[in-house]
Amino acid sequence: RGSRCRFGCTVLVCGMADPRIRYAKTSDAVNIAYFTMGDGVPFVQMPTAPWDHIRLDHETHGRQRCDSIAARMRLIRYDGRGCGLSTRNASEFSLETFVEDLRCVVDELGLERFVLTAEAGVAPVAVAYAAREPERVSHLVLRSGCARVADLWTRRVRSAHAMMTNAPDLYARAITSMIFGAGTAAADDYADFMAQCADFRVARRMFEDFFERSLRCFKA
């Protein structure tokens, strides 16, 4: 069977069965949704919070990527607090709480050593975890990210994020147009995907709390 992916193309759905969604609970009582696929060396893929939804992504564009990784390794994916299938009404968003989300999943699965991968704004969280638990992270793979929060949370980025609550539809269209091109099916698909991942008011608070608190922490 085929399905419409969030990038505007048709994906042929085949291969592995849909993974079972499970939950792990953090020390501050937040339920974190996760799934595993395949066997072998554990490969933990961190969420691109707040724009992540493990079930929706797997049903569309992410299926082929997941199947490819799971054919060789044990893939672990999870939704961060405030987005996807995890607790949506979480109130704390900081470097520490995002590290806790990761910790509770790998502890729930009893992973002693694993590959950890992260991209974009969540990369500092992966770096922080790897620095604290170096014996557990065999490889750290970062994509389009950086170790310093200040390099991500610039004045231009802060001003753009104000649109999340003032004009959420405009914000989504602006972001997706920059990535995929204005007026394209791919841009429209991804804007719809963003709307299903998280409440834009929560997303704005997540960005601001995480980056502002992290900046104060690193300056202290």
N, C-alpha and C positions, 0 to 999 in steps of 0.2 A: 504494500500500500504506500501511498505518497502523502506528504504533508507539506504545508507552506511554511518555509522557514522565516525567521525574523529578518532575513536579508533579502527577501523578495524572490527566492527561487524555490523550486520544488525539490524536496528531499525524499529519496526512496528509503522507506523504513524497513530495515531487515536486520539480520544478525542477532545480537544478544537480546534476551528478554528485558522488559522494563525492570529497573532495580527497585527494591523495596525501600520505602522511606522509613527511617528509624529516627529516634530522638535521644539526645543526651542532654543532661541538665547541668548548667553551670553552677558555680558556688553562690551566685546571686539569683538563683531560681529562674533562669531564662532557659527555655527549651530550644535546643539547636537541632534543626533537621539535617539529616545526612543520609548518604547511601554509599554502598560499596559495590564494585563490579570487578570481576576477574580474580586472578590469583597471582602470587609471586611477590616481588618487592613492593611494599606499600608506596603509593604515589599520592600524596595529599595535595589537592588543588584548593587553594584558599579562594573564598568568594570575592568578587569584584563589587563588594557592597557599596551602595545599596542596590545597585542594578544587577541583581542576581536572583534566580529562582530555579533551583536545581531540577524540579520536575518539568516546568515549562521549557527550560533550555534543553533538557534531554529529549523532550518530545519533538523538538524542532531542530534548529541548527546544531546543537551540541551533541546529538546522538552519534554522528559519525566520528567525532573527535573522541567521545567517551569509549565507543566500541574499539577504536584503534589503540587507545592506551590500555584498555582492559584486556586486550588480546595478548599483551606482553607483561603487564604488571597488575597489581591490585590497586585500582583507582578508588580514592575516597574523595567525595565532594560534599560540601555542606553550605547551608545558607547562614550568613551572619545574623546576629541579632537585629531586629527591626525590619527584616526583609524576607522575601520568599515565603517559605513554609515555617520558618522559625518564629519565635514570639515577636509579634509586630509592635506591641506597646511597651517595649523595653525603654527604660528611662536613662540608662547610663551608656554613653558612647565615648570611650577613651582608648588610648593605647593599651591600657591594662585590661579593659573589658574585652577588647578584640583578641588579645593574647589568650584570655581566659576561654573564649569561644573555641579557639583552636585546641587549647589544652584539654578541654573537657571531651572533645571528640576523639582525640588520639588516645586519651586515657580510657575512655569507654571501650575502645577497640583493643586496648592492651598493646599498642604499637611500641616496640622498644627502639626501633630504628626505621627511618623512612626518608623518602625524598620529599622535599617541601617546595612547592612552587607558588608564586604570587605575581600579580601584575599591578601596575599603576599605583593608585593611592594606598593599597593595602601592603605594598612592599615593605614599608617601615615596620609593620607588625611582624612580618616573616623574619626580618633581620633581628628584631628584638627577641623573638622566641628562639631563634638559632643561637643568639649570643648567650641566652640563659640556659639553654639545654643543648649544648653542642654535641653531646654524646648520643643524642637521639636523631639529629639531622645529618644524614649521610651526604646529601647534596642539597644545596639551596639554589633554586632556579628563579631568577627575577626577570620579568619582561616589562619594558617600558616603565620602569619604576626607579626609585632612588632611595638612598638610606636616610637622607635628611628631609624632615617634614617641611622645612622652610623652602625647599626647592619646589614643592608642590603647591603650597598654600600662599600664592602670590596675591598682590593687590588685584590684579586683573581677574584671577579665579574667584576671589572673594566677592567682587562686584557682580560677577555673572551668577553666582549662587543665590543672590537675593531674588532673582526671578523665580526660584523654586516655589515660593509662596505667593509672590505678587502676580506671576503669570506662568503657572506651571506648564501649560500647553506650549506657550511660546518658548520656554526654556528647553523642553524636550525637542521641539522642532529645530531650535537653533543648534543644539548639541549634535543631533543626528544628521543635520544638513552639513555640518562641518566634517563629519566622519564619512558619510555616504554620498553627499551631494544633495542639494536642495531639490525637492519635488520628486525624488526617486522612490520607488516602491520599497527599497531597502531602508531608507530613512523613515518612511511611514511605519514599516513593520517594527523597527527598533523603538520608535517612540511609543508604540502600543505596548511593546514588551516592558519598557521602563515603567509605564503606568501600572502594570500588574505586579511589579517587583516590590514596590514600597509606596507608602503615602508620601507625597512630595514635602509635606510639612515635617515629617519625621526624617526624611532624607536630608533636608537642609540642616536640621538640628544635629543629625549624625555627623555631617561634614564639619560643621562649625565646632561642635564639642570635641571631636576627635583631633582636628588640626590645631585649634586654639589651646587645648589642654596639653597637647604634645609639645607645642612650641614653648609653653611656659615651663614644662618639665625639663626640656633640653637646655633652656636658658638658665635654670636654677643651679 
